[in-house]
Each structure stands twice: as C-alpha cells, then as structure tokens.
C-alpha cells in the first residue's frame, strides 16, 4: 500500500492511496434457479485499486 498526502488549504489535504488485494480463494456467489445455478457475483482474486480523497 502506498499513501501520499498533499496540503491544499487551511488544514485540508488531498490523499491518494494505491493498493492491491489478493484473496487466497476465489469468491463466487451463485443464485439457485430451476434450471441450475447462475453466478451473481464472482470477485477477482487479484484486485488493484486507487483511493482518492480529501482529509481534514
């Protein structure tokens, strides 16, 4: 995880965070239907991300 802050104005700061999530097992949510099952949500095991925000 990499975090950076930059002062903006009167105690406010812009914040950026880069991160990576890695699940040891694949997570999958299925819906049971009459004809079988259907995947509703299947998360990726490797998920990079970026958070942007303003801090006080």
C-alpha positions in Angstrom: 0.0 0.0 0.0 1.3 3.4 -1.0 -0.2 6.6 0.6 0.5 10.2 -0.4 -0.8 13.4 1.1 -0.6 17.0 -0.2 -1.7 20.0 1.7 -4.4 22.1 -0.1 -5.7 24.8 2.1 -6.3 25.6 5.9 -5.7 22.1 7.2 -7.3 20.3 4.2 -5.2 17.8 2.3 -5.6 15.7 -0.8 -4.9 12.0 -0.2 -4.1 9.2 -2.7 -3.7 5.5 -1.9 -2.6 2.7 -4.2 -3.4 -0.8 -3.0 -3.6 -4.4 -4.1 -5.9 -7.1 -2.7 -5.3 -10.8 -3.1 -7.7 -13.4 -2.0 -6.3 -16.9 -1.3 -9.5 -18.5 -2.7 -11.9 -17.4 -5.4 -15.1 -16.0 -4.0 -18.3 -16.6 -6.0 -22.0 -16.0 -5.2 -24.5 -18.2 -7.1 -28.2 -17.9 -7.5 -30.2 -21.2 -7.4 -32.7 -21.4 -10.3 -35.0 -24.1 -11.5 -32.7 -24.8 -14.4 -29.5 -24.9 -12.3 -27.3 -22.2 -10.9 -26.2 -18.8 -12.2 -23.3 -16.7 -11.0 -24.5 -13.4 -9.5 -21.1 -12.1 -8.4 -17.7 -13.5 -9.0 -14.8 -11.5 -7.5 -11.4 -11.4 -9.0 -8.6 -12.9 -6.8 -6.2 -10.1 -7.7 -7.7 -6.6 -7.4 -5.6 -3.4 -7.8 -7.2 -0.2 -6.7 -6.8 3.5 -6.1 -8.5 5.7 -3.4 -8.7 9.4 -3.8 -10.0 11.7 -1.1 -9.8 14.9 0.9 -8.7 14.9 4.6 -9.3 17.4 7.3 
